[in-house]
Amino acid sequence: MRIVCFGPGPQFKGGIANYNTSLAKAFDKSVDNEVFIVSWTQQYPAIIPRDFIDRKSRADQLEGTRIKVHYLTNYNNPLSWFHTARFIRSLKPDFVIFQWAIAVQGIPLGIIARQLVKVPGIKVVFDLHFVIQKEGSTLDNAFTRFGIGKATSYVVHAGQTANQLQQLFPNRKYVVVNDEEQFSEAKATKILRLYHPVYDMFKPDPNFNTEESRQLMGLKKHVFLFFGFIRKYKGLHNAIEAFALLRKERSDVSLLIVGESFWQTLDPASFSARLKKLIFGLVKKLFLRKQDNENNYRPLELIEELGLSKDVVVVNEFVPNEDVHRYFQVSDNLILFYLTATPSGVESIGYNFQMPMLATAVGHFPETVKEGFNGYLAEPDNIQSMAETMLKAIQNPIDRKNVAQTSENMSWTNYANAIIEWL
């Protein structure tokens, strides 16, 4: 079987690049499959003031595989969209699976998908990380309808995503299938409901000296970890305020914040960065709701304001893949106090380290975080509830064997096989 995984290739930062690469590797494990990654060269409008290239990770993620990578698609060059479609058609794939993670990519992906569905025998699958955009703009639904509307089938990681797909296309018939039983309905489009697989690219290091590293980092007995890009919807500001309440009750706690500030990756003094920020700011004022503008989102400033400098350790930079394990292995609980949520790559990494989850009861978290079993749930927008959840994790620690049990069937191999079998 010939399979094309369209999405950011391994040269890019972030969860979707890791996801697309991991999925391609899972398909490649079968000797009967020939797998290609077709990637962006530039994923977003050129005015976006951010560096998306991973310039730190050293390991070759595709070492030992037969996967061929082609960097072809430039968001800012429509000619490249048609070239990409022609190239994919020339591969004569059995199916193409697109990673859908942001509405702004709707036009190029929609055009490429439309070119492919014209070819008999090619299945066009969209792996949906969201349907209703977290940040929300007046154009999101239009971009999403155009981007994903022509797919022959879909993969989702949560029930709410399948429901949102039906809301977006109310006049279409959908049928949800999973890897345990299949339902059929004439003229209905399949939605394969699975899970977010556990990343096999991030593994605990058995030789890692946890206690020594804790001392070097200045961490105390109980460590709470916030990990990943710092975005407003992830609720770091709430996590810091909740930790401040916890700190009033206990002196043996630390908050470890590890991640790059999403909109602060370019040299602010450079002319190109200042020009991009100016133009991007004007565009955001036109299309983004005021409350979703992250230009002034600086949650790390709360640390000083709340007098937490001695209790919070901050690694405010992009972490190479090879170093991810360090921060999970020194921590006791993973903080996921999101404002809104679709299945999270950070949550998936946490499962790989058998990390108990402390999450807000939003999005899919009530489906994956079982109260008292693999984590605890806090009330959304309730700082006191979040602080109580952190205290509960100390007083009644989660058995990490439960976390391992939760994720034991969430492998990439099972995920890839389900896509081939059911779609």
C-alpha positions in Angstrom: 0.0 0.0 0.0 1.2 3.5 -0.9 0.5 6.1 1.8 1.2 9.8 1.8 1.3 11.7 5.2 0.8 15.3 4.5 1.8 17.7 7.2 4.9 19.4 8.6 8.0 17.3 8.2 10.6 16.6 10.9 12.5 19.8 10.3 9.7 21.7 12.0 9.0 22.4 15.7 5.9 21.3 17.6 3.4 18.6 18.2 1.9 18.4 14.7 5.4 17.8 13.1 6.1 15.1 15.8 2.7 13.6 15.2 3.0 13.5 11.4 6.4 12.0 11.6 5.4 9.4 14.2 2.4 8.4 12.1 4.5 7.9 9.0 6.9 5.7 11.0 4.0 3.6 12.3 2.8 3.0 8.7 6.4 2.2 7.6 6.7 -0.6 10.1 4.7 -2.8 7.7 6.9 -4.1 4.9 3.9 -4.0 2.6 3.6 -0.2 2.9 5.5 2.5 1.0 5.3 5.7 2.9 6.0 9.3 1.9 5.9 12.5 3.9 4.9 15.5 1.8 5.5 18.6 3.8 5.2 22.3 3.9 8.2 24.5 3.2 6.3 27.3 4.9 3.2 26.5 6.8 1.7 30.0 7.4 1.4 33.5 5.9 4.8 35.1 5.8 3.6 38.0 8.0 3.4 35.7 11.0 6.2 36.8 13.3 7.5 33.4 14.4 10.3 30.9 13.6 8.8 27.4 13.1 12.0 25.5 12.3 13.5 23.1 14.9 17.1 24.3 15.0 18.0 22.4 18.2 17.1 18.7 18.0 20.0 16.6 16.9 18.7 13.1 16.3 17.4 12.0 12.8 13.8 11.0 13.5 13.6 9.0 10.4 16.8 7.0 10.8 16.3 3.3 10.1 13.1 3.9 8.1 12.3 3.8 4.4 10.3 7.0 4.5 10.9 9.5 1.7 10.3 13.2 2.7 9.4 15.9 0.2 9.3 19.6 1.2 7.1 21.1 -1.4 4.2 23.3 -0.2 4.7 27.0 0.5 1.6 28.6 2.0 2.6 31.9 0.3 3.0 30.4 -3.2 -0.3 29.1 -4.7 1.6 27.6 -7.6 3.2 25.2 -5.1 -0.2 24.0 -4.0 -1.0 22.7 -7.5 2.5 21.4 -7.9 2.0 19.5 -4.6 -1.2 17.9 -5.8 0.4 16.9 -9.1 3.3 15.3 -7.3 1.1 13.4 -4.9 -1.0 12.1 -7.8 2.2 11.0 -9.5 2.9 8.8 -6.5 -0.4 6.9 -7.2 -1.1 6.6 -3.4 -3.9 4.4 -2.0 -4.7 7.1 0.5 -3.4 10.5 1.6 -3.8 11.5 5.2 -3.7 15.2 6.0 -3.0 16.7 9.4 -5.6 19.4 10.2 -4.6 21.6 13.1 -5.3 25.2 12.2 -8.0 26.9 10.1 -5.7 29.4 8.4 -4.4 26.5 6.3 -7.9 25.9 4.8 -7.4 27.4 1.4 -4.2 25.5 0.3 -5.3 22.2 1.9 -8.7 22.5 0.4 -7.3 23.1 -3.0 -4.9 20.2 -2.8 -7.6 17.9 -1.5 -9.9 18.9 -4.3 -7.3 18.0 -6.8 -6.8 14.6 -5.3 -10.4 13.5 -4.8 -10.8 13.8 -8.6 -8.5 10.8 -9.0 -10.3 7.4 -8.7 -8.8 5.1 -6.1 -7.2 7.8 -3.9 -8.8 8.1 -0.4 -8.4 11.5 1.1 -8.4 11.3 4.9 -8.3 14.3 7.3 -6.8 13.6 10.8 -8.7 16.3 12.8 -6.9 17.8 15.8 -9.8 20.2 16.0 -12.9 21.4 14.1 -13.9 24.5 16.0 -10.8 26.6 16.3 -9.5 27.3 19.8 -8.8 30.9 19.3 -11.8 31.5 17.0 -12.1 34.1 14.3 -14.8 35.3 11.9 -13.2 33.4 9.1 -12.4 30.1 10.9 -15.6 28.2 10.0 -15.3 29.3 6.3 -11.7 28.2 6.1 -12.4 24.9 7.8 -15.4 24.1 5.6 -13.3 24.7 2.5 -10.2 22.9 3.9 -11.7 19.7 5.1 -15.0 19.6 3.2 -14.0 17.2 0.4 -12.4 14.5 2.5 -13.6 10.9 1.8 -13.3 10.1 5.6 -12.0 11.6 8.9 -10.1 10.6 12.0 -10.9 12.2 15.3 -9.4 11.8 18.8 -12.5 12.8 20.9 -16.3 12.6 20.7 -16.6 16.4 20.8 -14.6 16.7 17.5 -17.0 14.3 15.8 -19.9 16.3 17.1 -18.4 19.6 15.9 -17.9 18.1 12.4 -21.6 17.4 12.3 -22.3 20.9 13.4 -20.1 22.4 10.7 -21.8 20.3 8.0 -25.4 19.9 9.3 -26.8 18.6 6.1 -24.3 15.7 5.7 -24.6 12.2 7.0 -21.8 10.9 9.1 -21.3 7.6 10.8 -18.8 7.1 13.7 -16.7 3.9 13.6 -13.9 2.7 15.9 -11.3 0.0 16.0 -13.6 -2.4 17.9 -16.8 -2.4 15.9 -18.0 -0.9 12.6 -21.3 0.6 11.7 -22.4 1.1 8.2 -24.9 3.4 6.6 -25.5 4.1 3.0 -24.1 7.4 1.7 -22.6 8.3 5.0 -19.1 9.6 5.5 -17.0 7.7 8.0 -15.5 9.3 11.1 -13.0 7.0 12.7 -12.8 7.8 16.4 -9.5 6.8 17.9 -7.2 8.5 20.5 -4.1 10.6 20.5 -1.3 7.9 20.4 1.5 7.9 23.0 4.7 9.3 21.5 7.4 6.6 21.2 10.0 9.3 20.3 10.1 10.5 24.0 11.2 7.8 26.4 12.5 7.8 30.0 16.2 7.5 30.3 17.0 4.7 32.8 20.4 6.2 33.6 19.0 9.7 34.4 19.8 10.8 37.9 16.5 12.3 39.0 17.5 13.5 42.5 20.7 15.1 41.3 18.9 16.9 38.5 16.2 18.1 40.9 18.9 19.6 43.1 20.7 21.3 40.2 17.4 22.8 39.0 16.6 24.0 42.5 13.4 21.9 42.7 11.7 20.9 46.0 10.0 17.7 47.1 6.7 18.0 45.0 7.2 19.2 41.4 4.3 20.3 39.1 5.2 20.5 35.4 3.8 22.8 32.8 5.3 21.8 29.4 5.0 23.0 25.8 4.5 26.2 23.9 3.1 29.0 26.0 -0.3 29.9 24.6 -3.2 31.6 26.3 -5.6 28.7 25.8 -3.3 26.4 27.8 -4.0 28.5 30.9 -0.5 29.0 32.3 -1.7 32.2 34.0 -4.3 30.1 36.0 -1.7 27.5 36.8 0.6 30.1 38.3 -2.1 31.7 40.3 -3.3 28.3 41.6 0.3 27.4 42.5 0.5 30.7 44.5 -2.5 29.5 46.6 -0.9 26.1 47.1 2.4 27.8 48.1 0.7 29.6 50.9 -0.1 26.2 52.5 3.1 24.3 51.7 6.7 25.2 51.4 7.9 21.9 49.8 6.4 22.5 46.3 7.9 23.7 43.0 6.3 24.7 39.7 8.5 23.8 36.7 7.6 25.8 33.5 9.2 24.5 30.4 8.4 25.9 27.0 8.9 28.6 24.4 6.7 31.7 24.4 4.9 31.1 21.1 5.1 34.7 19.8 8.6 35.6 21.0 10.9 33.6 18.8 12.3 36.3 16.5 14.8 39.0 17.3 12.6 41.9 18.4 15.1 44.4 17.2 15.3 43.2 13.6 13.4 45.3 11.0 11.7 42.2 9.5 10.4 41.0 12.9 9.0 44.5 13.7 7.4 44.8 10.2 5.8 41.3 10.6 4.4 42.1 14.0 3.0 45.4 12.7 1.2 43.8 9.7 0.1 40.7 11.7 -1.3 42.9 14.4 -3.4 44.8 11.9 -4.7 41.6 10.4 -5.5 40.2 13.8 -7.6 43.3 14.7 -9.6 42.7 11.6 -10.3 39.0 12.0 -9.6 37.9 15.7 -11.9 38.6 18.6 -10.3 41.0 21.0 -10.1 38.5 23.8 -8.1 36.1 21.6 -5.3 38.5 20.8 -2.1 37.1 22.5 0.2 40.0 21.8 0.2 41.0 25.4 -0.1 37.6 26.9 2.9 37.4 29.4 1.9 35.0 32.1 5.6 34.6 33.3 5.4 38.2 34.7 3.0 36.8 37.4 5.9 34.9 39.0 7.5 38.1 40.2 4.2 39.8 40.9 3.1 37.0 43.2 6.4 36.6 44.9 7.1 33.1 43.5 10.6 33.6 42.2 12.1 31.1 44.6 9.4 28.5 44.0 9.1 28.5 40.2 11.8 27.3 37.8 11.4 28.5 34.2 13.0 27.1 31.1 11.6 29.6 28.6 12.9 28.1 25.3 12.2 25.4 22.8 13.4 22.1 24.1 15.2 19.7 21.8 13.6 16.3 21.5 16.6 14.6 23.1 16.1 16.7 26.3 12.4 16.3 26.9 12.8 13.4 29.2 14.7 15.5 31.7 11.8 17.6 32.7 9.2 14.8 32.9 11.5 12.6 34.9 12.1 15.3 37.6 8.3 16.0 37.9 5.5 14.4 39.8 2.4 15.7 38.1 1.6 17.3 34.7 -0.5 20.5 34.8 -3.1 20.8 32.0 -5.3 23.7 33.3 -6.5 24.5 29.8 -9.2 27.1 29.0 -10.3 24.9 26.0 -8.9 21.6 24.9 -8.7 19.1 22.1 -6.6 16.0 22.6 -3.2 17.2 23.6 0.2 16.2 22.5 1.6 17.2 25.9 -0.9 14.9 27.5 0.3 12.1 25.2 4.0 12.8 26.2 2.9 12.6 29.8 1.5 9.1 29.4 4.8 8.0 28.0 6.4 8.9 31.3 3.4 7.5 33.4 2.8 11.0 34.6 -0.4 11.7 36.6 -2.6 14.4 34.9 -4.1 17.4 36.6 -6.5 19.0 34.1 -9.5 21.3 33.9 -12.8 19.6 33.1 -12.9 21.0 29.5 -12.9 19.5 26.1 -11.9 15.9 26.0 -10.2 15.8 29.4 -13.2 14.3 31.2 -13.0 11.4 28.8 -9.3 10.7 29.3 -8.6 11.9 32.9 -10.4 9.6 35.3 -10.8 11.2 38.7 -8.5 9.6 41.3 -7.3 6.9 38.9 -4.9 8.5 36.4 -5.3 12.1 37.6 -7.6 14.7 39.0 -10.0 17.2 37.4 -10.4 20.9 38.4 -13.3 23.2 37.7 -12.7 25.5 34.7 -11.9 29.1 35.5 -11.8 28.3 39.2 -8.4 29.0 40.7 -9.3 27.7 44.1 -10.4 24.4 42.5 -7.1 24.1 40.6 -5.1 24.7 43.8 -7.2 22.1 45.7 -6.5 19.7 42.8 -2.8 20.2 43.2 -3.0 19.7 47.0 -5.0 16.5 46.4 -2.3 15.2 44.2 0.2 15.6 47.0 -2.1 14.1 49.8 -3.5 11.3 47.6 -0.8 10.6 45.0 -1.9 8.8 41.8 -0.4 5.3 41.3 1.6 5.6 38.1 0.7 2.0 37.3 -2.8 3.4 36.6 -1.4 5.9 34.2 0.4 3.1 32.4 -2.8 1.1 32.3 -4.7 4.0 30.8 -2.3 4.2 27.8 -1.3 0.6 27.2 -3.4 0.3 24.0 -2.7 3.8 22.7 0.3 2.8 20.5 1.1 4.3 17.1 1.1 0.8 15.5 -2.5 0.2 16.7 -3.5 3.7 15.5 -2.0 3.2 12.0 -3.5 -0.3 11.6 -6.9 1.0 12.6 -6.8 3.7 9.9 -5.8 1.1 7.2 -8.5 -1.4 8.4 -11.5 0.8 9.0 -11.1 3.5 6.3 
